[in-house]
Amino acid sequence: MNPNYAKYGLEPMEIAVRDKVGVSINPEDIHEKLSVTVETLLKDSDTFKEQIEDALQQYLYHPGRSGEAGGKYILSQLEAKARKDK
């Protein structure tokens, strides 16, 4: 993660989805909040599972099939170039 990300006006994905797929804990608060946070995550695991699935759909293209999708794209570009070169 680039510590200078704010300089570019972009929020890193790790920060954007952090609270959508779990809970952030400030390092200074870890001793007081960790056990309660873990209990909450376990108790509400179905809710967090849904949030994680939503984040996957929103932020990732072709989850679990990106290699296949990328391969199809590359092949289509090669085929288009071959047709153009004829």
C-alpha positions in Angstrom: 0.0 0.0 0.0 1.3 3.4 -1.0 1.6 5.6 2.1 1.2 8.6 -0.3 -2.1 7.5 -1.8 -3.9 10.6 -0.7 -1.6 12.7 -2.9 -3.1 11.0 -5.9 -6.7 11.5 -4.9 -7.5 7.8 -4.9 -8.5 5.6 -2.1 -6.8 2.2 -2.1 -9.1 -0.8 -2.4 -7.8 -2.1 0.9 -9.2 0.9 2.7 -12.4 1.2 0.7 -13.6 -2.3 1.4 -12.1 -2.7 4.9 -15.3 -2.1 6.8 -17.4 -3.9 4.2 -15.7 -7.2 4.8 -15.0 -7.0 8.5 -14.3 -4.5 11.2 -11.3 -2.1 11.5 -9.7 -1.7 14.9 -7.3 1.1 15.7 -4.0 -0.5 16.8 -4.1 1.6 20.0 -7.5 0.0 20.9 -6.7 -3.6 20.1 -6.5 -4.8 23.7 -9.9 -3.3 24.6 -11.8 -4.1 21.4 -10.4 -7.3 19.9 -12.4 -9.9 21.9 -15.7 -8.0 21.5 -15.1 -7.5 17.8 -14.3 -11.2 17.2 -17.4 -12.2 19.1 -19.5 -9.8 17.0 -18.0 -11.2 13.7 -18.7 -14.7 14.8 -22.2 -14.0 16.1 -23.2 -12.0 12.9 -21.2 -14.2 10.5 -24.2 -14.5 8.0 -24.4 -10.7 7.8 -20.6 -10.4 7.2 -20.8 -13.2 4.7 -23.4 -11.3 2.7 -21.3 -8.1 2.9 -18.2 -9.9 1.7 -20.1 -11.4 -1.3 -21.5 -8.0 -2.1 -18.0 -6.5 -2.0 -16.7 -9.2 -4.3 -19.4 -8.5 -6.8 -18.8 -4.8 -6.6 -15.0 -4.6 -6.7 -13.9 -7.8 -8.5 -14.6 -8.7 -12.1 -15.2 -12.4 -12.7 -14.4 -13.6 -9.2 -13.0 -17.1 -9.4 -12.9 -17.0 -13.2 -10.5 -14.0 -13.9 -8.0 -16.2 -15.7 -10.7 -17.6 -18.0 -12.1 -14.1 -18.7 -8.6 -12.7 -19.3 -7.7 -15.5 -21.6 -10.9 -15.0 -23.7 -10.1 -11.3 -24.0 -6.5 -11.9 -25.1 -7.7 -14.5 -27.7 -10.3 -12.1 -29.0 -7.7 -9.3 -29.4 -5.3 -11.7 -31.2 -8.1 -12.8 -33.5 -9.1 -9.2 -34.3 -5.5 -8.3 -35.0 -5.1 -11.4 -37.3 -8.2 -10.4 -39.3 -6.9 -6.8 -39.6 -3.5 -8.0 -40.8 -5.0 -10.1 -43.6 
